Amino acid sequence: MLCFFFFVCVFVYTRTCQYNASISNFGGGFR
């Protein structure tokens, strides 16, 4: 159960990082 939760957290984290990276590239860098 804990391993599954950890896997989901990592999956969501990587998806969020990729989403932020694509937005930064599209918007010319938000930060």
mmCIF file of the N, C-alpha and C atoms, coordinates in Angstrom:
data_MODEL
# 
_entry.id   MODEL 
# 
loop_
_atom_site.group_PDB 
_atom_site.id 
_atom_site.type_symbol 
_atom_site.label_atom_id 
_atom_site.label_alt_id 
_atom_site.label_comp_id 
_atom_site.label_asym_id 
_atom_site.label_entity_id 
_atom_site.label_seq_id 
_atom_site.pdbx_PDB_ins_code 
_atom_site.Cartn_x 
_atom_site.Cartn_y 
_atom_site.Cartn_z 
_atom_site.occupancy 
_atom_site.B_iso_or_equiv 
_atom_site.pdbx_formal_charge 
_atom_site.auth_seq_id 
_atom_site.auth_comp_id 
_atom_site.auth_asym_id 
_atom_site.auth_atom_id 
_atom_site.pdbx_PDB_model_num 
ATOM 1  N N  . MET A 1 1  ? 0.843  -1.196 0.000   1.00 0.00 ? 1  MET A N  1 
ATOM 2  C CA . MET A 1 1  ? 0.000  0.000  0.000   1.00 0.00 ? 1  MET A CA 1 
ATOM 3  C C  . MET A 1 1  ? 0.879  1.247  0.000   1.00 0.00 ? 1  MET A C  1 
ATOM 4  N N  . LEU A 1 2  ? 1.862  1.257  0.889   1.00 0.00 ? 2  LEU A N  1 
ATOM 5  C CA . LEU A 1 2  ? 2.746  2.417  0.972   1.00 0.00 ? 2  LEU A CA 1 
ATOM 6  C C  . LEU A 1 2  ? 3.568  2.559  -0.310  1.00 0.00 ? 2  LEU A C  1 
ATOM 7  N N  . CYS A 1 3  ? 4.007  1.430  -0.857  1.00 0.00 ? 3  CYS A N  1 
ATOM 8  C CA . CYS A 1 3  ? 4.781  1.476  -2.102  1.00 0.00 ? 3  CYS A CA 1 
ATOM 9  C C  . CYS A 1 3  ? 3.923  2.031  -3.231  1.00 0.00 ? 3  CYS A C  1 
ATOM 10 N N  . PHE A 1 4  ? 2.667  1.640  -3.268  1.00 0.00 ? 4  PHE A N  1 
ATOM 11 C CA . PHE A 1 4  ? 1.768  2.134  -4.314  1.00 0.00 ? 4  PHE A CA 1 
ATOM 12 C C  . PHE A 1 4  ? 1.590  3.644  -4.177  1.00 0.00 ? 4  PHE A C  1 
ATOM 13 N N  . PHE A 1 5  ? 1.428  4.113  -2.952  1.00 0.00 ? 5  PHE A N  1 
ATOM 14 C CA . PHE A 1 5  ? 1.265  5.547  -2.706  1.00 0.00 ? 5  PHE A CA 1 
ATOM 15 C C  . PHE A 1 5  ? 2.517  6.305  -3.143  1.00 0.00 ? 5  PHE A C  1 
ATOM 16 N N  . PHE A 1 6  ? 3.692  5.739  -2.840  1.00 0.00 ? 6  PHE A N  1 
ATOM 17 C CA . PHE A 1 6  ? 4.954  6.359  -3.234  1.00 0.00 ? 6  PHE A CA 1 
ATOM 18 C C  . PHE A 1 6  ? 5.062  6.430  -4.755  1.00 0.00 ? 6  PHE A C  1 
ATOM 19 N N  . PHE A 1 7  ? 4.672  5.345  -5.434  1.00 0.00 ? 7  PHE A N  1 
ATOM 20 C CA . PHE A 1 7  ? 4.726  5.303  -6.892  1.00 0.00 ? 7  PHE A CA 1 
ATOM 21 C C  . PHE A 1 7  ? 3.820  6.366  -7.492  1.00 0.00 ? 7  PHE A C  1 
ATOM 22 N N  . VAL A 1 8  ? 2.624  6.526  -6.933  1.00 0.00 ? 8  VAL A N  1 
ATOM 23 C CA . VAL A 1 8  ? 1.684  7.534  -7.430  1.00 0.00 ? 8  VAL A CA 1 
ATOM 24 C C  . VAL A 1 8  ? 2.267  8.933  -7.226  1.00 0.00 ? 8  VAL A C  1 
ATOM 25 N N  . CYS A 1 9  ? 2.876  9.164  -6.075  1.00 0.00 ? 9  CYS A N  1 
ATOM 26 C CA . CYS A 1 9  ? 3.469  10.484 -5.804  1.00 0.00 ? 9  CYS A CA 1 
ATOM 27 C C  . CYS A 1 9  ? 4.569  10.788 -6.809  1.00 0.00 ? 9  CYS A C  1 
ATOM 28 N N  . VAL A 1 10 ? 5.423  9.820  -7.080  1.00 0.00 ? 10 VAL A N  1 
ATOM 29 C CA . VAL A 1 10 ? 6.512  10.022 -8.038  1.00 0.00 ? 10 VAL A CA 1 
ATOM 30 C C  . VAL A 1 10 ? 5.948  10.264 -9.430  1.00 0.00 ? 10 VAL A C  1 
ATOM 31 N N  . PHE A 1 11 ? 4.917  9.511  -9.804  1.00 0.00 ? 11 PHE A N  1 
ATOM 32 C CA . PHE A 1 11 ? 4.315  9.666  -11.125 1.00 0.00 ? 11 PHE A CA 1 
ATOM 33 C C  . PHE A 1 11 ? 3.728  11.064 -11.283 1.00 0.00 ? 11 PHE A C  1 
ATOM 34 N N  . VAL A 1 12 ? 2.988  11.511 -10.277 1.00 0.00 ? 12 VAL A N  1 
ATOM 35 C CA . VAL A 1 12 ? 2.379  12.844 -10.341 1.00 0.00 ? 12 VAL A CA 1 
ATOM 36 C C  . VAL A 1 12 ? 3.463  13.916 -10.342 1.00 0.00 ? 12 VAL A C  1 
ATOM 37 N N  . TYR A 1 13 ? 4.526  13.695 -9.567  1.00 0.00 ? 13 TYR A N  1 
ATOM 38 C CA . TYR A 1 13 ? 5.607  14.681 -9.492  1.00 0.00 ? 13 TYR A CA 1 
ATOM 39 C C  . TYR A 1 13 ? 6.293  14.827 -10.846 1.00 0.00 ? 13 TYR A C  1 
ATOM 40 N N  . THR A 1 14 ? 6.562  13.711 -11.507 1.00 0.00 ? 14 THR A N  1 
ATOM 41 C CA . THR A 1 14 ? 7.214  13.782 -12.811 1.00 0.00 ? 14 THR A CA 1 
ATOM 42 C C  . THR A 1 14 ? 6.295  14.437 -13.831 1.00 0.00 ? 14 THR A C  1 
ATOM 43 N N  . ARG A 1 15 ? 5.005  14.115 -13.773 1.00 0.00 ? 15 ARG A N  1 
ATOM 44 C CA . ARG A 1 15 ? 4.046  14.731 -14.691 1.00 0.00 ? 15 ARG A CA 1 
ATOM 45 C C  . ARG A 1 15 ? 3.996  16.240 -14.466 1.00 0.00 ? 15 ARG A C  1 
ATOM 46 N N  . THR A 1 16 ? 4.021  16.655 -13.209 1.00 0.00 ? 16 THR A N  1 
ATOM 47 C CA . THR A 1 16 ? 3.971  18.084 -12.884 1.00 0.00 ? 16 THR A CA 1 
ATOM 48 C C  . THR A 1 16 ? 5.228  18.784 -13.383 1.00 0.00 ? 16 THR A C  1 
ATOM 49 N N  . CYS A 1 17 ? 6.375  18.143 -13.218 1.00 0.00 ? 17 CYS A N  1 
ATOM 50 C CA . CYS A 1 17 ? 7.630  18.748 -13.672 1.00 0.00 ? 17 CYS A CA 1 
ATOM 51 C C  . CYS A 1 17 ? 7.615  18.906 -15.183 1.00 0.00 ? 17 CYS A C  1 
ATOM 52 N N  . GLN A 1 18 ? 7.160  17.900 -15.901 1.00 0.00 ? 18 GLN A N  1 
ATOM 53 C CA . GLN A 1 18 ? 7.105  17.974 -17.352 1.00 0.00 ? 18 GLN A CA 1 
ATOM 54 C C  . GLN A 1 18 ? 6.119  19.041 -17.787 1.00 0.00 ? 18 GLN A C  1 
ATOM 55 N N  . TYR A 1 19 ? 4.997  19.159 -17.082 1.00 0.00 ? 19 TYR A N  1 
ATOM 56 C CA . TYR A 1 19 ? 3.984  20.150 -17.423 1.00 0.00 ? 19 TYR A CA 1 
ATOM 57 C C  . TYR A 1 19 ? 4.540  21.552 -17.201 1.00 0.00 ? 19 TYR A C  1 
ATOM 58 N N  . ASN A 1 20 ? 5.222  21.757 -16.087 1.00 0.00 ? 20 ASN A N  1 
ATOM 59 C CA . ASN A 1 20 ? 5.799  23.068 -15.804 1.00 0.00 ? 20 ASN A CA 1 
ATOM 60 C C  . ASN A 1 20 ? 6.892  23.399 -16.812 1.00 0.00 ? 20 ASN A C  1 
ATOM 61 N N  . ALA A 1 21 ? 7.683  22.404 -17.203 1.00 0.00 ? 21 ALA A N  1 
ATOM 62 C CA . ALA A 1 21 ? 8.753  22.629 -18.166 1.00 0.00 ? 21 ALA A CA 1 
ATOM 63 C C  . ALA A 1 21 ? 8.166  23.031 -19.515 1.00 0.00 ? 21 ALA A C  1 
ATOM 64 N N  . SER A 1 22 ? 7.091  22.365 -19.941 1.00 0.00 ? 22 SER A N  1 
ATOM 65 C CA . SER A 1 22 ? 6.474  22.687 -21.227 1.00 0.00 ? 22 SER A CA 1 
ATOM 66 C C  . SER A 1 22 ? 5.870  24.086 -21.175 1.00 0.00 ? 22 SER A C  1 
ATOM 67 N N  . ILE A 1 23 ? 5.273  24.452 -20.054 1.00 0.00 ? 23 ILE A N  1 
ATOM 68 C CA . ILE A 1 23 ? 4.684  25.785 -19.916 1.00 0.00 ? 23 ILE A CA 1 
ATOM 69 C C  . ILE A 1 23 ? 5.793  26.840 -19.932 1.00 0.00 ? 23 ILE A C  1 
ATOM 70 N N  . SER A 1 24 ? 6.915  26.551 -19.273 1.00 0.00 ? 24 SER A N  1 
ATOM 71 C CA . SER A 1 24 ? 8.019  27.509 -19.240 1.00 0.00 ? 24 SER A CA 1 
ATOM 72 C C  . SER A 1 24 ? 8.572  27.707 -20.645 1.00 0.00 ? 24 SER A C  1 
ATOM 73 N N  . ASN A 1 25 ? 8.712  26.620 -21.402 1.00 0.00 ? 25 ASN A N  1 
ATOM 74 C CA . ASN A 1 25 ? 9.229  26.726 -22.761 1.00 0.00 ? 25 ASN A CA 1 
ATOM 75 C C  . ASN A 1 25 ? 8.248  27.472 -23.654 1.00 0.00 ? 25 ASN A C  1 
ATOM 76 N N  . PHE A 1 26 ? 6.974  27.256 -23.451 1.00 0.00 ? 26 PHE A N  1 
ATOM 77 C CA . PHE A 1 26 ? 5.962  27.897 -24.287 1.00 0.00 ? 26 PHE A CA 1 
ATOM 78 C C  . PHE A 1 26 ? 5.831  29.381 -23.944 1.00 0.00 ? 26 PHE A C  1 
ATOM 79 N N  . GLY A 1 27 ? 5.909  29.695 -22.656 1.00 0.00 ? 27 GLY A N  1 
ATOM 80 C CA . GLY A 1 27 ? 5.715  31.079 -22.221 1.00 0.00 ? 27 GLY A CA 1 
ATOM 81 C C  . GLY A 1 27 ? 7.017  31.861 -22.138 1.00 0.00 ? 27 GLY A C  1 
ATOM 82 N N  . GLY A 1 28 ? 8.142  31.227 -22.471 1.00 0.00 ? 28 GLY A N  1 
ATOM 83 C CA . GLY A 1 28 ? 9.408  31.928 -22.422 1.00 0.00 ? 28 GLY A CA 1 
ATOM 84 C C  . GLY A 1 28 ? 9.958  32.022 -21.010 1.00 0.00 ? 28 GLY A C  1 
ATOM 85 N N  . GLY A 1 29 ? 9.510  31.145 -20.121 1.00 0.00 ? 29 GLY A N  1 
ATOM 86 C CA . GLY A 1 29 ? 10.029 31.155 -18.745 1.00 0.00 ? 29 GLY A CA 1 
ATOM 87 C C  . GLY A 1 29 ? 9.157  31.982 -17.838 1.00 0.00 ? 29 GLY A C  1 
ATOM 88 N N  . PHE A 1 30 ? 8.336  31.326 -17.039 1.00 0.00 ? 30 PHE A N  1 
ATOM 89 C CA . PHE A 1 30 ? 7.423  32.045 -16.142 1.00 0.00 ? 30 PHE A CA 1 
ATOM 90 C C  . PHE A 1 30 ? 8.161  32.544 -14.901 1.00 0.00 ? 30 PHE A C  1 
ATOM 91 N N  . ARG A 1 31 ? 9.121  31.706 -14.386 1.00 0.00 ? 31 ARG A N  1 
ATOM 92 C CA . ARG A 1 31 ? 9.841  32.109 -13.173 1.00 0.00 ? 31 ARG A CA 1 
ATOM 93 C C  . ARG A 1 31 ? 11.042 32.934 -13.569 1.00 0.00 ? 31 ARG A C  1 
# 
